[in-house]
Amino acid sequence: MLEPSEEKAILMMRGAASTMEKHHQVQVLDEALEASVRLSHRYIPARQLPDKSVSLLDTACARVAISQSAVPASVDDCRKRIDALENELAIIGREKEVGVDTTEREVAANEKLTAEQAVLEKLDGRWNTEKELVSQILEIRSQLRSKTNKVEGTDSELEASADEEAETTSIESNEELEADTAEATIDREALLNKLKLLQDDLNERQGEDPLILSSVDETAVGSVVQDWTGIPVGRMVKNEIETVLNLPEISEETYHRPGSRPADGRPAHPDLPRQPRQPQQTHRRLHVCRYLRRRQDRDCTGPGPRPSTAANRTLSPST
């Protein structure tokens, strides 16, 4: 069976996006669908599309759903390290009671414990802030969807009787309907503006290391591929077009980076020492110097035998 192209696989993934959202109770962005196809096709060659893109998107959706309710991995790891250091200090205390010299170990363990507690305090603050922002974002999204999505009917007898009763009652006037529509439009625009501000604030606080994910985006998909393949997320989700456009600046930065040198041996960085010349280059330089010195002596003394000077002898390779 032939593997579909990336374009056809993206169309297939868009057809399955609603099922993923209902199953995991998360929002799947279109960029996540494209990333699941593109990254799986590029970095997971052992399987075929759309099987591997579906598995990748399903895992990313599960991670986003878990991140909204579970303790972040970085916070949990920091707590475990603190527990291990506290156990070590308890062992050191018991050894100290029986006369064992544990001064250095105790000082080192206390320093590590203080550092880990400071890290945990920062992580807890970040986690609480992101959790509050994500909660507000999800609430606004729920309100926006309830205002636009119509609830599907069940075709029951109760629903039919309710429809018949609604037809017999008088409806509101056209002016009232227009006023309600305008009010709903203003309310929706206010919610959208508030949602944008919350998302910008969340993105600024999270940076490249989010603790909670509000939706399934390209970064969530890339993090799964990173764990599966070991390739950094930034290298996978970078914009190739931007890289090509900024190629001169990237080349210049690479040229002046410490440790990179051109082929002629000149240092690419002003703080780096020059490379030592090879013996062949040294002898060639001596021969050039001797030739120039002879030309200079001939110009000064005129035609005739070339004088033997001490300078010529000092430029011999044997010296």
Buried (B, 14 or more C-beta within 10 A) or exposed (E): EEBBEBEEBBBBBEEBBEEBBEEBEBBBBEBBBBBBBBBBBEBBEEBBBBEBBBBBBBBBBBBBBBBBEEEBEBBEBBBEBBEBBEEBBEEBEEBBEEEEEBEEBBEEBEEBBEEBEEBBEEBBEBBEBBBEBBBBBBEBBEBBEEEEEEEEEEEEEEEEEEEEEEEEEEEEEEEEEEEEEEEEEEEBEEBEEEBEEBBEBBEEEBEEEBBBBBBBBBBBBBBBBBEBEEBEBEEBBEEEEEEEEEEEEEEEEEEEEEEEBEEEEEBBEEEEEEEEEEEEEEEEEBEEEBEEBBEEBEEEEEEEEEEEEEEBEEBEEEE
